Amino acid sequence: MPDQKCPEEIVKAANKASETLDRAASGNTLSTSFKASSSGSYEFPQKQAVLPFISQQSFSLPPDALQQMQKWKPGNAAGILPEISRAYFAVDNVLYFWDYIERKDVTTYEDTYPIVGVALVKAKNDIFNPSITHVLVIATTQQISLAAVSFTPVAGKAPSVTFYQTHMFTPSSGELMTTIIGTKHGRIFMLSNAGRVWELEYRREEGWFTSKCTKRARPGASSYSYLLGATYDPCTAIATDAEGRILYQVYGSATIQVTYLGEDGNSFTHVAKQSQICASAHTMCPASPFIDSNSFKIVSIHPTTSVESKTYQLVAVTSTGCRLYFSHYKYGSEVTANMTPNALELVHVRTPPVVLQGPISNQPVISKCLYKDSVFLFAEKKGNEQYIGTACPNTGKMVVLGNDISFCELSNRLPSLGEALEITEIPGVPFKFDDLATLPGESARHFLVFTTCGMSIISKQRPVDMLQNMLAVNPVGSSIQSTDFISFFTEFGAINSCALCFNLVCSIAELQVNAAIPRAPTITTDVVKGATHLLETLGQTPSNLNAAYTSRHDGLALFVSRVISPMWKQRIFVQKTVDGKPRISNAIPRNMLLQIQQVLRKLQAFMDINVAIHPQMEPQTAEELSLTEIYGLVVLISEAISFILFLVDNDTTKIISSLTSEANAQLLALTFKNLLTTDNGRSLTTDLTNGIIDENMARFSNMDIVVDILEQRCGSFCSASDALLYKAIKQIENAKSKSPITPPRNALYEASQLLKRIAIHIPYEKLRDIVKVYASQGELTLAVELVLACAKARDPQNITTTYVQDNFPENDPRVEYIVISKKFYELCYELLKEAVQPSYTASVSAVQKNQAFQRAFQSDDLALHYYVYNQLIIGGFGNELIKVAPPHLEAYLNLWPDDPERMELLANYKNLISRQ
């Protein structure tokens, strides 16, 4: 192929590379569905480098706070408010707040009565001014009051928090509201020490019969039974889902009730109740000593999200550490988005990690726990010893073994200083079930454990973190324990392991999404060298997806697929109206695009200096060809990002107005994938480039300056050839408008000379529009010349002719040139057809028709001759061919001895020649 690539070749290579990425990604997916009704498989790594969780930092309370904490009693209010980076605990009527980022002295709030419950919840809309986003609910032995809260983010520190009095309170009526939760819509639910559920309501103004703040009892089904004389079954725990649509209530009898709060979060309808949980769990896991009807107790409930799984919506934890996974839809229901719950069915039982030998009575007791987005952390106590137990999916084994394995997890234990008061996740890190798909710059998940001594920060180690740890302690050049790395590649799969190596090589600065998250260890030069060494050695194993490729090749494809996945199939633009005019802006966040581009540029630089990954010579194998295509796509995507950002930085109002309605519709539906892997996408790029040039010409009035700006900002997307195309199109537009400055024919001729210089860069779709204008202006011959020039630019060595002369051999690589050129042959035929049978041209003289035919058949492209001959004959224009007597017509007709029509044409052709 020529060094300069035409748009069709670029699109084809990009499309092939995209398909390679898709294959690599589809062969490495995770399923969150369960293969059996119960499971209990765990692995317990021992080496520090590969522990699933590590204690990254621990720090104690300030001395004064520690002194007050000694007065704290179990059952008193204590917890973490991660939204404002504060921990709190109450001693009698004093509430202590501790900024665990600054880690300085605590601040206090003093009430008249002992404090029994605290919560920070979303504020209702239209109650306070816009700066008030949350309310602090404080429950004492006598009343529940609200404080308005505003907080301002501060870079690298805890938010700046301000509390405001609201004078909103209501009596507690003799019950202690020990548990308080809120929904995203601002509703507040409370659970009292009497086991009753209440809703706290507040409003801007007092009514005739209501104060600003009131509470309402929200009895469950068991409460109604109690009124009828049945044994009272107290509620022991409550929780709401992230969308604020569902309230879950647990009762002492291990019954769970589901209450639907409505799409707007303003309803309260009991929709399901499950009282046979223990029996169902025992049926699913009959041999487990952790499920005993005599001691069965649910200690906490944790709603899940569809990001984690669509199979279940709730996880309940028992006192023995079992996790019970529930669906709130009837078995067999066709679940749709935002569907109302209609049941509560147990779908899976997972027994806890067994850390001690011996009977169940010897197992630690769970005091506090957290289940969130597939991570299970629990505080366990055995005598005077305190531990944090952990569990998370073993994603490596699940990917390697796929459907052949049931749900399996990694687990380890971490020491805990003091009694755990609360465990929560530090917000800000988006959840990914498949942590193998971690991207450079993404932070690991971190969790806070607030204890009677202070705070611990626990980090969930992703596979990429584990590999980095291993390379940090075993640098290249030392006695590398190759068996450890072989075990790692076996555990996580060679393809995924290679993708992780590329992740380390292309590392970028980690984005700090929360000041509470400690900065990750720097990826050193030794780590990069070690990752490169692994790619050169263990990466050479054959891929399990395609034996023609190595694991390194498919690991690269998988890595690139993961890097671009956040934006690859997303719409690029969104249209808005500004000052009554349409404007387009980027629908994908700018910082995301820049981060992806930064990673791709590091990958490009790495491939540039590693010829094994990016062959500098002509590819000799299927893998080398594919690596070249992937490299080309990486460069193309990087430049496309620059192009898009440069586009939206210009006045898009003028650019939109320059597009046809069809092109504008295509623009709003455009994705990066369509932009780079389809002919329409590349053609639209030309239209957008012309709009950018128009905009910048209005500013600078100098084409050289504009070209320099475009090449600097957009690389191959906007080059000198685009400027020449723009100039030619302007001349063509002048010819159409019959500008008095330049006669139409002169303008079209000058434009054709410019277009021939950049023939290889003109997309077919744009050429088709251009030659139609030429034909409509009576310049059929110039139109034919342009088509021939574009076809020649794509096949300068005339390879298509040799392919025809060799009688069209099968499975011949030269057929690629035929595929690319065929559209241009067809366009040539359409112009000749227009010369014979005008459809959009006013009239065509005999001289013009003859000139167009003569020019077409002056081409030395034998494939073009044969294609156009064939189309003219099929179209009923065989006699026109005979009149022109093109040089290869007789040889072509002799290829069809059994075709009467062509034999008749051959006879007529010979008669015509003999008379001349």
LUMDO-557228 format. One record per residue (C-alpha): residue in three letters; x, y, z. Coordinates in pm, whole numbers, padded with zeros to 5 digits, always signed. Example, Ala and Ser with C-alpha at 12.3 -4.5 7.8 and 13.67 -1.06 7.14 Angstrom:
% LUMDO-557228
ala+01230-00450+00780/ser+01367-00106+00714/
***
This chain:
% LUMDO-557228
met+00000+00000+00000/pro+00119+00358-00055/asp+00264+00549+00240/gln-00004+00815+00208/lys-00330+00652+00302/cys-00662+00743+00148/pro-00971+00788+00370/glu-01100+00444+00272/glu-00780+00273+00388/ile-00781+00469+00714/val-01143+00372+00781/lys-01080+00008+00691/ala-00773-00019+00918/ala-00957+00157+01201/asn-01254-00073+01160/lys-01036-00386+01166/ala-00856-00259+01476/ser-01190-00181+01641/glu-01311-00535+01570/thr-00991-00670+01725/leu-01056-00465+02039/asp-01416-00589+02054/arg-01305-00953+02028/ala-01052-00908+02307/ala-01307-00736+02530/ser-01586-00988+02466/gly-01353-01274+02556/asn-01279-01123+02896/thr-01614-01038+03055/leu-01745-01114+03402/ser-02086-01242+03500/thr-02239-01155+03836/ser-02501-01427+03814/phe-02491-01721+04053/lys-02439-02074+03925/ala-02592-02241+04234/ser-02826-02161+04520/ser-02539-02134+04767/ser-02163-02092+04771/gly-01874-02063+05012/ser-01554-02079+04809/tyr-01273-01850+04928/glu-00903-01807+04874/phe-00681-01662+05147/pro-00366-01504+04996/gln-00075-01488+05238/lys+00180-01261+05070/gln+00144-00890+05144/ala+00173-00794+04777/val-00139-00983+04673/leu-00369-00933+04975/pro-00716-00823+04857/phe-00727-00554+05129/ile-00451-00371+05313/ser-00457-00127+05602/gln-00306+00177+05435/gln-00317+00422+05727/ser-00420+00425+06092/phe-00428+00728+06317/ser-00567+00792+06662/leu-00815+01042+06793/pro-00669+01360+06946/pro-00586+01316+07317/asp-00886+01517+07439/ala-01120+01319+07216/leu-00970+00990+07334/gln-01038+01094+07688/gln-01403+01164+07606/met-01430+00843+07404/gln-01355+00646+07722/lys-01692+00769+07852/trp-01868+00645+07538/lys-02094+00342+07595/pro-02212+00080+07346/gly-02542+00193+07203/asn-02451+00562+07213/ala-02455+00753+06886/ala-02136+00721+06680/gly-02051+00703+06312/ile-01902+00864+06002/leu-02039+01145+05783/pro-01829+01093+05466/glu-02001+01377+05276/ile-01832+01630+05506/ser-01533+01414+05609/arg-01628+01407+05976/ala-01657+01128+06230/tyr-01879+01180+06532/phe-01965+01028+06868/ala-02197+01138+07148/val-02138+01127+07519/asp-02452+01223+07711/asn-02568+01559+07571/val-02243+01648+07388/leu-02180+01560+07024/tyr-01815+01548+06913/phe-01716+01606+06549/trp-01371+01501+06425/asp-01222+01615+06093/tyr-01035+01296+06000/ile-00851+01464+05712/glu-00699+01751+05909/arg-00691+01525+06219/lys-00691+01818+06459/asp-00896+01882+06769/val-01263+01792+06768/thr-01549+02044+06763/thr-01852+02001+06984/tyr-02224+02060+06984/glu-02403+02065+07317/asp-02771+01992+07359/thr-02998+02013+07662/tyr-03074+01640+07661/pro-02872+01324+07595/ile-02811+01263+07223/val-02922+00921+07096/gly-02915+00948+06715/val-02744+01152+06442/ala-02768+01156+06062/leu-02670+01381+05771/val-02935+01357+05498/lys-03021+01529+05171/ala-03229+01843+05212/lys-03570+01862+05049/asn-03608+02086+04748/asp-03751+02436+04788/ile-03723+02446+05167/phe-03390+02625+05214/asn-03177+02846+04994/pro-02971+02668+04724/ser-02652+02663+04932/ile-02817+02429+05183/thr-02775+02080+05042/his-02812+01870+05359/val-02970+01873+05700/leu-02821+01733+06020/val-03079+01538+06217/ile-03009+01519+06591/ala-03230+01301+06808/thr-03224+01338+07186/thr-03423+01169+07458/gln-03681+01448+07431/gln-03692+01575+07072/ile-03567+01551+06715/ser-03425+01871+06567/leu-03285+01979+06231/ala-02981+02193+06149/ala-02926+02321+05795/val-02583+02237+05651/ser-02382+02393+05372/phe-02035+02282+05280/thr-01780+02404+05030/pro-01517+02172+04880/val-01158+02269+04961/ala-00879+02119+04749/gly-00678+01865+04946/lys-00876+01922+05264/ala-01208+01839+05425/pro-01500+02053+05308/ser-01563+02378+05489/val-01886+02317+05684/thr-02137+02568+05821/phe-02437+02476+06039/tyr-02748+02694+06061/gln-03030+02685+06310/thr-03369+02613+06156/his-03590+02613+06467/met-03741+02292+06329/phe-03800+02024+06592/thr-04061+01782+06716/pro-04103+01584+07039/ser-03974+01226+07049/ser-04287+01115+07242/gly-04099+00885+07475/glu-03916+00686+07206/leu-03544+00710+07130/met-03473+00748+06759/thr-03147+00554+06745/thr-03136+00492+06369/ile-03195+00772+06117/ile-03166+00744+05738/gly-03257+00965+05442/thr-03341+00923+05073/lys-03214+01112+04771/his-03548+01298+04766/gly-03499+01425+05121/arg-03738+01197+05308/ile-03624+01097+05657/phe-03706+00765+05827/met-03626+00682+06187/leu-03619+00360+06389/ser-03683+00386+06761/asn-03556+00175+07045/ala-03913+00042+07071/gly-03878-00113+06725/arg-04113+00128+06551/val-04053+00311+06221/trp-04129+00682+06196/glu-04105+00939+05920/leu-03981+01287+06003/glu-04145+01558+05794/tyr-04057+01925+05773/arg-04181+02220+05570/arg-04100+02583+05504/glu-04399+02733+05687/glu-04629+02630+05967/gly-04984+02531+05878/trp-05310+02589+06064/phe-05280+02257+06238/thr-04919+02157+06174/ser-04585+02292+06286/lys-04278+02318+06065/cys-04154+01979+06183/thr-04363+01671+06264/lys-04323+01296+06276/arg-04554+01022+06155/ala-04563+00657+06254/arg-04503+00420+05962/pro-04621+00083+06095/gly-04532-00236+05913/ala-04753-00540+05867/ser-04630-00690+06195/ser-04745-00380+06381/tyr-05101-00440+06263/ser-05075-00801+06384/tyr-04969-00671+06725/leu-05282-00457+06742/leu-05485-00772+06683/gly-05323-00946+06979/ala-05030-01126+06816/thr-04680-01124+06966/tyr-04511-00792+06898/asp-04235-00821+06640/pro-04009-00512+06664/cys-03828-00367+06367/thr-03452-00399+06414/ala-03305-00236+06102/ile-03409-00012+05812/ala-03247+00084+05482/thr-03339+00261+05155/asp-03205+00206+04806/ala-02986+00463+04631/glu-03276+00588+04418/gly-03504+00651+04714/arg-03772+00423+04571/ile-03772+00141+04827/leu-03763+00111+05206/tyr-03658-00221+05357/gln-03745-00314+05717/val-03606-00608+05917/tyr-03796-00750+06214/gly-03683-00952+06511/ser-03839-01266+06367/ala-03598-01243+06070/thr-03878-01109+05853/ile-03808-00848+05587/gln-04071-00610+05453/val-04047-00417+05126/thr-04217-00078+05104/tyr-04246+00108+04774/leu-04187+00483+04804/gly-04282+00565+04444/glu-04087+00698+04148/asp-04101+01048+04294/gly-04020+00916+04640/asn-04344+01044+04788/ser-04548+00723+04835/phe-04553+00460+05108/thr-04698+00126+04997/his-04617-00216+05144/val-04560-00446+04848/ala-04398-00760+04988/lys-04309-00941+05307/gln-04088-01246+05349/ser-04110-01435+05679/gln-03965-01773+05572/ile-03609-01654+05524/cys-03445-01897+05767/ala-03630-02195+05619/ser-03541-02090+05263/ala-03175-02036+05356/his-03160-02379+05520/thr-03313-02540+05211/met-03055-02372+04986/cys-02762-02452+05216/pro-02871-02749+05429/ala-02530-02862+05554/ser-02403-02527+05677/pro-02354-02485+06055/phe-02387-02109+06002/ile-02764-02141+05946/asp-02938-02256+06261/ser-03306-02188+06316/asn-03248-02158+06691/ser-03005-01867+06659/phe-03084-01727+06313/lys-03071-01348+06321/ile-03038-01078+06057/val-02813-00798+06185/ser-02799-00565+05884/ile-02941-00507+05536/his-02769-00347+05238/pro-02954-00241+04919/thr-02753-00292+04599/thr-02753-00120+04259/ser-02804-00247+03905/val-02438-00161+03836/glu-02343-00449+04063/ser-02612-00692+03952/lys-02960-00710+03808/thr-03009-01052+03971/tyr-03047-00923+04325/gln-03137-00592+04489/leu-03074-00656+04860/val-02808-00829+05069/ala-02885-00922+05428/val-02613-01023+05674/thr-02675-01268+05958/ser-02510-01269+06298/thr-02287-01558+06181/gly-02166-01367+05874/cys-02382-01532+05609/arg-02489-01311+05322/leu-02841-01360+05189/tyr-02903-01224+04839/phe-03262-01121+04762/ser-03454-01018+04454/his-03759-00802+04507/tyr-03917-00938+04191/lys-04106-01262+04151/tyr-03909-01547+03996/gly-03958-01543+03620/ser-04068-01179+03608/glu-03959-00982+03304/val-03783-00701+03485/thr-03788-00356+03324/ala-03628-00030+03429/asn-03786+00125+03741/met-04028-00165+03773/thr-04226-00168+04098/pro-04114-00444+04340/asn-04364-00728+04366/ala-04198-00987+04593/leu-03895-01066+04806/glu-03730-01393+04710/leu-03405-01540+04837/val-03184-01620+04536/his-02849-01711+04693/val-02685-01791+05026/arg-02316-01724+05079/thr-02148-01861+05386/pro-01872-01658+05556/pro-01499-01713+05524/val-01396-01962+05793/val-01090-01823+05965/leu-01067-02054+06265/gln-01081-02428+06301/gly-01335-02584+06529/pro-01708-02563+06600/ile-01928-02266+06512/ser-01915-02151+06874/asn-01546-02076+06826/gln-01606-01843+06534/pro-01577-01466+06595/val-01892-01263+06655/ile-01976-00997+06393/ser-02041-00658+06554/lys-02039-00412+06259/cys-02034-00475+05886/leu-02059-00311+05547/tyr-02168-00462+05219/lys-02131-00224+04927/asp-02081-00290+04559/ser-01957-00650+04601/val-01722-00569+04894/phe-01794-00722+05235/leu-01614-00582+05538/phe-01703-00692+05889/ala-01575-00626+06238/glu-01529-00945+06435/lys-01444-00994+06799/lys-01293-01298+06965/gly-01222-01241+07331/asn-01017-00923+07355/glu-00898-00941+06993/gln-01053-00720+06727/tyr-01026-00785+06351/ile-01165-00657+06026/gly-01264-00945+05801/thr-01283-00889+05425/ala-01425-01053+05116/cys-01447-00950+04751/pro-01492-01130+04417/asn-01194-01323+04282/thr-01223-01156+03942/gly-00914-01327+03802/lys-01045-01678+03856/met-01392-01577+03738/val-01251-01445+03409/val-01013-01736+03352/leu-01266-02011+03425/gly-01578-01824+03307/asn-01900-02024+03331/asp-01713-02325+03467/ile-01683-02174+03815/ser-01930-02081+04085/phe-01903-01753+04273/cys-01563-01732+04444/glu-01399-01464+04658/leu-01068-01352+04806/ser-01052-01290+05180/asn-00809-01176+05447/arg-00813-01038+05801/leu-00670-00708+05925/pro-00604-00613+06288/ser-00828-00344+06436/leu-00724-00106+06713/gly-01028-00061+06931/glu-01393-00153+06890/ala-01536-00075+06547/leu-01810+00188+06560/glu-01880+00218+06187/ile-01742+00105+05851/thr-01811+00307+05537/glu-01662+00370+05193/ile-01490+00696+05104/pro-01707+00837+04823/gly-01588+00949+04483/val-01455+00632+04316/pro-01697+00487+04057/phe-01771+00119+04111/lys-01652-00143+03863/phe-01736-00503+03934/asp-01450-00608+03707/asp-01152-00447+03877/leu-00927-00599+03612/ala-01063-00321+03389/thr-00902-00049+03603/leu-00775+00241+03391/pro-00458+00443+03446/gly-00527+00737+03674/glu-00822+00572+03848/ser-00810+00557+04225/ala-00859+00236+04419/arg-01158+00203+04649/his-01090+00299+05011/phe-01288+00233+05327/leu-01297+00399+05668/val-01315+00205+05994/phe-01396+00433+06287/thr-01306+00274+06620/thr-01293+00373+06984/cys-00924+00451+06929/gly-00928+00638+06600/met-00955+00576+06225/ser-00813+00319+05985/ile-00812+00356+05606/ile-00840+00025+05426/ser-00757+00003+05057/lys-00898-00258+04823/gln-00610-00384+04615/arg-00691-00428+04250/pro-00498-00673+04033/val-00295-00384+03889/asp-00197-00279+04242/met-00089-00634+04323/leu+00127-00654+04010/gln+00283-00316+04088/asn+00367-00437+04441/met+00527-00753+04306/leu+00739-00563+04053/ala+00841-00308+04317/val+00997-00577+04537/asn+01135-00781+04244/pro+01290-00529+04000/val+01443-00641+03671/gly+01808-00725+03723/ser+01754-00877+04066/ser+01674-01237+04133/ile+01319-01218+04008/gln+01103-01490+04151/ser+00961-01590+03816/thr+00734-01848+03975/asp+00543-01566+04148/phe+00480-01394+03817/ile+00390-01719+03644/ser+00140-01781+03923/phe+00002-01429+03876/phe-00038-01480+03499/thr-00208-01812+03570/glu-00439-01665+03835/phe-00557-01368+03628/gly-00503-01508+03278/ala-00218-01419+03043/ile-00425-01173+02837/asn-00551-00982+03139/ser-00204-00986+03294/cys-00054-00837+02978/ala-00327-00571+02979/leu-00226-00488+03338/cys+00138-00456+03226/phe+00032-00200+02964/asn-00166-00027+03239/leu+00152+00017+03445/val+00356+00125+03144/cys+00098+00392+03055/ser+00040+00517+03407/ile-00062+00877+03458/ala-00109+01090+03766/glu-00396+00963+03977/leu-00692+01199+03997/gln-00767+01289+04358/val-01141+01237+04387/asn-01150+01275+04766/ala-00898+01431+05001/ala-00948+01142+05244/ile-00798+00894+04997/pro-00420+00856+05043/arg-00211+00907+04733/ala-00116+00587+04554/pro+00250+00477+04543/thr+00440+00619+04247/ile+00499+00380+03960/thr+00876+00377+03938/thr+01105+00321+03640/asp+01186-00024+03778/val+00818-00116+03776/val+00783-00002+03412/lys+01095-00199+03315/gly+00958-00504+03494/ala+00622-00477+03319/thr+00800-00446+02983/his+01008-00754+03065/leu+00694-00953+03146/leu+00543-00851+02810/glu+00857-00971+02633/thr+00863-01305+02815/leu+00537-01432+02962/gly+00345-01225+02708/gln+00471-01447+02426/thr+00240-01736+02517/pro-00028-01805+02254/ser-00357-01631+02313/asn-00645-01848+02428/leu-00876-01640+02206/asn-00684-01677+01880/ala-00383-01902+01834/ala-00252-01673+01557/tyr-00185-01403+01818/thr+00019-01388+02136/ser-00126-01298+02474/arg+00067-00972+02447/his-00121-00879+02131/asp-00462-00955+02281/gly-00358-00790+02608/leu-00279-00473+02413/ala-00613-00491+02234/leu-00792-00546+02564/phe-00609-00256+02728/val-00693-00013+02446/ser-01054-00132+02448/arg-01079-00060+02820/val-00913+00281+02787/ile-01152+00406+02517/ser-01467+00228+02642/pro-01594+00527+02848/met-01631+00735+02532/trp-01601+00503+02230/lys-01973+00440+02174/gln-02109+00751+02344/arg-02254+01043+02152/ile-01989+01309+02109/phe-02204+01619+02083/val-02509+01770+02244/gln-02693+02065+02091/lys-02806+02358+02302/thr-02968+02690+02229/val-02765+02992+02340/asp-02905+03342+02279/gly-03158+03190+02043/lys-02891+03021+01830/pro-02803+02651+01815/arg-02463+02555+01954/ile-02297+02221+01996/ser-02080+02123+02288/asn-01906+01804+02392/ala-02142+01555+02556/ile-01845+01365+02700/pro-01668+01551+02983/arg-01359+01732+02866/asn-01140+01603+03149/met-01235+01244+03056/leu-01133+01300+02694/leu-00803+01458+02796/gln-00727+01176+03038/ile-00794+00913+02771/gln-00579+01107+02526/gln-00295+01126+02778/val-00297+00748+02822/leu-00310+00687+02446/arg-00016+00920+02387/lys+00190+00736+02648/leu+00099+00408+02479/gln+00198+00550+02140/ala+00535+00662+02279/phe+00591+00319+02434/met+00509+00142+02108/asp+00738+00378+01915/ile+01042+00255+02109/asn+00940-00112+02122/val+00952-00252+01770/ala+00819-00589+01887/ile+00491-00420+01973/his+00494-00175+01682/pro+00684-00318+01382/gln+00860-00042+01187/met+00893-00253+00871/glu+00625-00390+00642/pro+00418-00639+00848/gln+00509-01001+00778/thr+00261-01186+00998/ala-00104-01154+01099/glu+00001-01031+01443/glu+00236-00766+01304/leu-00038-00640+01070/ser-00288-00627+01356/leu-00040-00447+01583/thr+00014-00189+01309/glu-00363-00139+01279/ile-00404-00102+01656/tyr-00120+00152+01662/gly-00287+00346+01382/leu-00618+00348+01571/val-00447+00469+01889/val-00295+00763+01701/leu-00622+00832+01521/ile-00831+00840+01841/ser-00582+01072+02008/glu-00596+01315+01716/ala-00975+01282+01696/ile-01002+01398+02058/ser-00794+01707+01974/phe-01014+01768+01671/ile-01338+01746+01871/leu-01212+01976+02147/phe-01082+02226+01891/leu-01418+02213+01717/val-01623+02295+02027/asp-01376+02572+02119/asn-01475+02752+01798/asp-01801+02931+01723/thr-02012+02626+01655/thr-02313+02837+01555/lys-02154+02913+01217/ile-02030+02557+01179/ile-02381+02415+01232/ser-02529+02660+00983/ser-02280+02543+00721/leu-02408+02182+00741/thr-02703+02035+00559/ser-02996+01918+00773/glu-02891+01558+00703/ala-02531+01625+00810/asn-02651+01805+01122/ala-02861+01503+01221/gln-02559+01276+01164/leu-02349+01510+01378/leu-02580+01485+01680/ala-02585+01103+01653/leu-02209+01077+01599/thr-01990+00858+01820/phe-01612+00827+01814/lys-01652+00479+01674/asn-01870+00601+01385/leu-01644+00899+01330/leu-01337+00684+01275/thr-01464+00353+01139/thr-01728+00457+00884/asp-01709+00639+00552/asn-01990+00872+00658/gly-01793+00964+00968/arg-01485+01058+00769/ser-01696+01254+00521/leu-01858+01444+00806/thr-01510+01520+00936/thr-01442+01701+00609/asp-01758+01909+00647/leu-01665+01999+01004/thr-01310+02086+00900/asn-01445+02323+00636/gly-01657+02486+00903/ile-01353+02528+01128/ile-01150+02676+00843/asp-01434+02916+00767/glu-01441+03028+01127/asn-01065+03077+01149/met-01038+03248+00811/ala-01280+03508+00943/arg-01035+03571+01229/phe-00698+03561+01055/ser-00769+03610+00680/asn-00452+03412+00605/met-00470+03051+00493/asp-00111+02975+00598/ile-00184+03083+00955/val-00503+02879+00959/val-00323+02569+00829/asp-00053+02606+01096/ile-00320+02629+01368/leu-00507+02327+01235/glu-00199+02108+01199/gln-00076+02206+01545/arg-00410+02137+01717/cys-00552+01848+01515/gly-00266+01668+01340/ser-00380+01449+01053/phe-00742+01550+01102/cys-00677+01899+00972/ser-00379+01937+00740/ala-00275+02137+00435/ser-00482+01903+00217/asp-00795+02007+00407/ala-00712+02371+00341/leu-00675+02302-00033/leu-01003+02110-00031/tyr-01168+02402+00144/lys-01029+02647-00112/ala-01144+02429-00402/ile-01496+02393-00258/lys-01517+02772-00222/gln-01426+02812-00589/ile-01689+02555-00684/glu-01948+02744-00480/asn-01850+03064-00663/ala-01898+02884-00995/lys-02246+02771-00889/ser-02339+03125-00789/lys-02189+03261-01114/ser-01966+03505-00930/pro-01860+03799-01148/ile-01506+03782-01005/thr-01409+03455-01175/pro-01594+03302-01476/pro-01758+02972-01377/arg-01550+02758-01614/asn-01224+02912-01494/ala-01327+02866-01131/leu-01412+02500-01189/tyr-01088+02439-01375/glu-00877+02601-01101/ala-01065+02400-00839/ser-01003+02077-01031/gln-00631+02146-01036/leu-00630+02191-00658/leu-00838+01877-00608/lys-00605+01664-00821/arg-00315+01764-00595/ile-00496+01617-00293/ala-00682+01338-00474/ile-00577+01072-00223/his-00729+01268+00065/ile-01072+01336-00087/pro-01336+01106+00068/tyr-01557+00929-00181/glu-01875+01087-00041/lys-01730+01437-00083/leu-01603+01357-00435/arg-01949+01234-00537/asp-02101+01569-00438/ile-01826+01765-00614/val-01848+01586-00951/lys-02225+01619-00948/val-02178+01997-00935/tyr-01926+01978-01220/ala-02165+01775-01433/ser-02456+02008-01361/gln-02237+02299-01474/gly-02163+02125-01806/glu-01811+02015-01712/leu-01847+01639-01749/thr-01492+01593-01873/leu-01343+01770-01571/ala-01567+01558-01349/val-01439+01237-01513/glu-01079+01357-01474/leu-01133+01412-01100/val-01274+01062-01056/leu-00983+00908-01246/ala-00734+01110-01039/cys-00885+00987-00713/ala-00887+00626-00833/lys-00526+00655-00952/ala-00415+00805-00619/arg-00547+00496-00442/asp-00365+00261-00680/pro-00058+00442-00817/gln+00114+00114-00913/asn-00189+00006-01117/ile-00216-00318-00919/thr-00580-00362-01021/thr-00468-00404-01383/thr-00232-00689-01293/tyr-00513-00852-01098/val-00739-00845-01408/gln-00460-00962-01636/asp-00405-01262-01405/asn-00772-01353-01454/phe-00907-01251-01110/pro-00736-01516-00887/glu-00918-01610-00567/asn-00788-01516-00220/asp-00550-01268-00373/pro-00447-00967-00156/arg-00475-00745-00465/val-00852-00768-00436/glu-00829-00503-00160/tyr-00739-00249-00427/ile-01041-00352-00630/val-01266-00308-00324/ile-01133+00045-00263/ser-01145+00146-00631/lys-01485-00001-00713/lys-01680+00299-00581/phe-01480+00530-00805/tyr-01536+00304-01107/glu-01908+00321-01034/leu-01891+00699-01013/cys-01716+00711-01350/tyr-01994+00498-01498/glu-02263+00728-01353/leu-02099+01029-01516/leu-02088+00855-01856/lys-02448+00752-01811/glu-02532+01117-01739/ala-02358+01209-02065/val-02584+00971-02257/gln-02903+01013-02056/pro-02900+01345-01865/ser-03097+01351-01538/tyr-02969+01655-01346/thr-02775+01819-01633/ala-02968+02061-01850/ser-02825+01929-02176/val-02516+01749-02301/ser-02389+01812-02650/ala-02249+01535-02869/val-01904+01692-02835/gln-01925+01697-02453/lys-02045+01337-02446/asn-01765+01222-02675/gln-01503+01410-02473/ala-01623+01252-02146/phe-01609+00900-02296/gln-01271+00959-02457/arg-01125+01093-02131/ala-01257+00802-01927/phe-01108+00543-02160/gln-00770+00709-02174/ser-00711+00556-01831/asp-00454+00278-01811/asp-00659+00106-01538/leu-00781-00214-01706/ala-01010-00292-01413/leu-01185+00044-01462/his-01233-00030-01833/tyr-01387-00370-01769/tyr-01611-00245-01489/val-01746+00052-01687/tyr-01792-00163-02001/asn-01995-00409-01799/gln-02215-00144-01638/leu-02282+00034-01967/ile-02385-00291-02134/ile-02611-00387-01841/gly-02761-00036-01853/gly-02845-00072-02223/phe-02573+00160-02350/gly-02365-00098-02539/asn-02401+00087-02870/glu-02245+00398-02714/leu-01941+00186-02637/ile-01913+00071-02995/lys-01922+00430-03120/val-01632+00528-02894/ala-01437+00208-02966/pro-01234+00201-02645/pro-00901+00017-02662/his-00986-00291-02452/leu-01346-00347-02558/glu-01276-00637-02795/ala-01071-00825-02535/tyr-01346-00771-02279/leu-01624-00894-02508/asn-01422-01206-02596/leu-01443-01303-02227/trp-01814-01378-02280/pro-01840-01629-02570/asp-02166-01771-02432/asp-02341-01435-02393/pro-02551-01359-02706/glu-02582-00988-02628/arg-02208-00942-02590/met-02134-01154-02899/glu-02371-00936-03099/leu-02194-00627-02969/leu-01861-00782-03062/ala-01982-00845-03417/asn-02112-00489-03449/tyr-01785-00357-03310/lys-01581-00552-03570/asn-01804-00431-03854/leu-01758-00073-03737/ile-01380-00114-03722/ser-01366-00276-04068/arg-01554+00015-04226/gln-01315+00273-04083/
***
